[in-house]
């Protein structure tokens, strides 16, 4: 799937950090 690879490449680690940060905050908050 080209679009998926392209999307992940564009987002990169920046989006991953934000996503993980939100998940961690939600998990830690609850």
KOLVO-911273 format. One record per residue: residue number from 0; residue in one letter; x, y, z of N, C-alpha, C, O in turn. Coordinates in pm, whole numbers, plus 50000, padded with zeros to 5 digits. Layout:
N
@seq:NUM&type:A&n.xx:X&n.yy:Y&n.zz:Z&ca.xx:X&ca.yy:Y&ca.zz:Z&c.xx:X&c.yy:Y&c.zz:Z&o.xx:X&o.yy:Y&o.zz:Z
...
This chain:
30
@seq:0&type:X&n.xx:50085&n.yy:49879&n.zz:50000&ca.xx:50000&ca.yy:50000&ca.zz:50000&c.xx:50088&c.yy:50125&c.zz:50000&o.xx:50152&o.yy:50159&o.zz:50100
@seq:1&type:X&n.xx:50089&n.yy:50192&n.zz:49887&ca.xx:50175&ca.yy:50309&ca.zz:49870&c.xx:50132&c.yy:50425&c.zz:49960&o.xx:50216&o.yy:50490&o.zz:50022
@seq:2&type:X&n.xx:50003&n.yy:50450&n.zz:49966&ca.xx:49953&ca.yy:50565&ca.zz:50045&c.xx:49991&c.yy:50551&c.zz:50192&o.xx:50024&o.yy:50649&o.zz:50258
@seq:3&type:X&n.xx:49986&n.yy:50429&n.zz:50242&ca.xx:50020&ca.yy:50407&ca.zz:50383&c.xx:50168&c.yy:50438&c.zz:50407&o.xx:50204&o.yy:50504&o.zz:50504
@seq:4&type:X&n.xx:50253&n.yy:50389&n.zz:50319&ca.xx:50396&ca.yy:50412&ca.zz:50332&c.xx:50427&c.yy:50560&c.zz:50322&o.xx:50507&o.yy:50614&o.zz:50400
@seq:5&type:X&n.xx:50363&n.yy:50627&n.zz:50226&ca.xx:50384&ca.yy:50771&ca.zz:50205&c.xx:50340&c.yy:50849&c.zz:50327&o.xx:50408&o.yy:50941&o.zz:50371
@seq:6&type:X&n.xx:50224&n.yy:50811&n.zz:50383&ca.xx:50168&ca.yy:50880&ca.zz:50500&c.xx:50262&c.yy:50866&c.zz:50619&o.xx:50293&o.yy:50964&o.zz:50687
@seq:7&type:X&n.xx:50308&n.yy:50744&n.zz:50643&ca.xx:50398&ca.yy:50719&ca.zz:50756&c.xx:50529&c.yy:50796&c.zz:50737&o.xx:50586&o.yy:50848&o.zz:50833
@seq:8&type:X&n.xx:50575&n.yy:50801&n.zz:50612&ca.xx:50700&ca.yy:50871&ca.zz:50584&c.xx:50684&c.yy:51020&c.zz:50612&o.xx:50775&o.yy:51083&o.zz:50666
@seq:9&type:X&n.xx:50570&n.yy:51077&n.zz:50573&ca.xx:50544&ca.yy:51221&ca.zz:50594&c.xx:50533&c.yy:51251&c.zz:50743&o.xx:50596&o.yy:51344&o.zz:50794
@seq:10&type:X&n.xx:50453&n.yy:51172&n.zz:50813&ca.xx:50433&ca.yy:51195&ca.zz:50956&c.xx:50564&c.yy:51177&c.zz:51031&o.xx:50604&o.yy:51263&o.zz:51111
@seq:11&type:X&n.xx:50629&n.yy:51067&n.zz:51006&ca.xx:50758&ca.yy:51043&ca.zz:51069&c.xx:50747&c.yy:51027&c.zz:51220&o.xx:50642&o.yy:50988&o.zz:51272
@seq:12&type:X&n.xx:50857&n.yy:51057&n.zz:51289&ca.xx:50862&ca.yy:51040&ca.zz:51435&c.xx:50782&c.yy:51148&c.zz:51506&o.xx:50739&o.yy:51128&o.zz:51620
@seq:13&type:X&n.xx:50762&n.yy:51262&n.zz:51442&ca.xx:50691&ca.yy:51373&ca.zz:51505&c.xx:50550&c.yy:51331&c.zz:51541&o.xx:50507&o.yy:51350&o.zz:51655
@seq:14&type:X&n.xx:50478&n.yy:51274&n.zz:51447&ca.xx:50341&ca.yy:51229&ca.zz:51471&c.xx:50341&c.yy:51114&c.zz:51570&o.xx:50252&o.yy:51101&o.zz:51654
@seq:15&type:X&n.xx:50442&n.yy:51029&n.zz:51559&ca.xx:50450&ca.yy:50914&ca.zz:51649&c.xx:50466&c.yy:50961&c.zz:51793&o.xx:50403&o.yy:50906&o.zz:51883
@seq:16&type:X&n.xx:50549&n.yy:51063&n.zz:51813&ca.xx:50570&ca.yy:51116&ca.zz:51949&c.xx:50440&c.yy:51174&c.zz:52004&o.xx:50407&o.yy:51153&o.zz:52120
@seq:17&type:X&n.xx:50368&n.yy:51247&n.zz:51919&ca.xx:50243&ca.yy:51309&ca.zz:51963&c.xx:50141&c.yy:51201&c.zz:51997&o.xx:50072&o.yy:51209&o.zz:52099
@seq:18&type:X&n.xx:50130&n.yy:51101&n.zz:51909&ca.xx:50034&ca.yy:50993&ca.zz:51929&c.xx:50066&c.yy:50917&c.zz:52057&o.xx:49978&o.yy:50893&o.zz:52139
@seq:19&type:X&n.xx:50192&n.yy:50879&n.zz:52072&ca.xx:50234&ca.yy:50804&ca.zz:52192&c.xx:50213&c.yy:50890&c.zz:52316&o.xx:50168&o.yy:50840&o.zz:52420
@seq:20&type:X&n.xx:50244&n.yy:51019&n.zz:52305&ca.xx:50228&ca.yy:51110&ca.zz:52418&c.xx:50083&c.yy:51115&c.zz:52462&o.xx:50053&o.yy:51113&o.zz:52581
@seq:21&type:X&n.xx:49991&n.yy:51122&n.zz:52364&ca.xx:49848&ca.yy:51128&ca.zz:52398&c.xx:49805&c.yy:50998&c.zz:52464&o.xx:49732&o.yy:50999&o.zz:52563
@seq:22&type:X&n.xx:49850&n.yy:50886&n.zz:52408&ca.xx:49814&ca.yy:50756&ca.zz:52464&c.xx:49866&c.yy:50743&c.zz:52607&o.xx:49795&o.yy:50697&o.zz:52696
@seq:23&type:X&n.xx:49991&n.yy:50784&n.zz:52626&ca.xx:50052&ca.yy:50775&ca.zz:52760&c.xx:49977&c.yy:50864&c.zz:52858&o.xx:49951&o.yy:50824&o.zz:52971
@seq:24&type:X&n.xx:49943&n.yy:50985&n.zz:52813&ca.xx:49872&ca.yy:51078&ca.zz:52902&c.xx:49736&c.yy:51020&c.zz:52940&o.xx:49694&o.yy:51029&o.zz:53055
@seq:25&type:X&n.xx:49667&n.yy:50961&n.zz:52842&ca.xx:49536&ca.yy:50903&ca.zz:52869&c.xx:49549&c.yy:50785&c.zz:52965&o.xx:49471&o.yy:50772&o.zz:53059
@seq:26&type:X&n.xx:49649&n.yy:50701&n.zz:52941&ca.xx:49669&ca.yy:50584&ca.zz:53027&c.xx:49709&c.yy:50628&c.zz:53168&o.xx:49657&o.yy:50577&o.zz:53267
@seq:27&type:X&n.xx:49802&n.yy:50723&n.zz:53176&ca.xx:49848&ca.yy:50769&ca.zz:53307&c.xx:49738&c.yy:50847&c.zz:53378&o.xx:49723&o.yy:50838&o.zz:53500
@seq:28&type:X&n.xx:49660&n.yy:50923&n.zz:53301&ca.xx:49552&ca.yy:51003&ca.zz:53359&c.xx:49448&c.yy:50912&c.zz:53423&o.xx:49394&o.yy:50945&o.zz:53529
@seq:29&type:X&n.xx:49419&n.yy:50799&n.zz:53359&ca.xx:49318&ca.yy:50709&ca.zz:53412&c.xx:49386&c.yy:50606&c.zz:53501&o.xx:49319&o.yy:50518&o.zz:53556
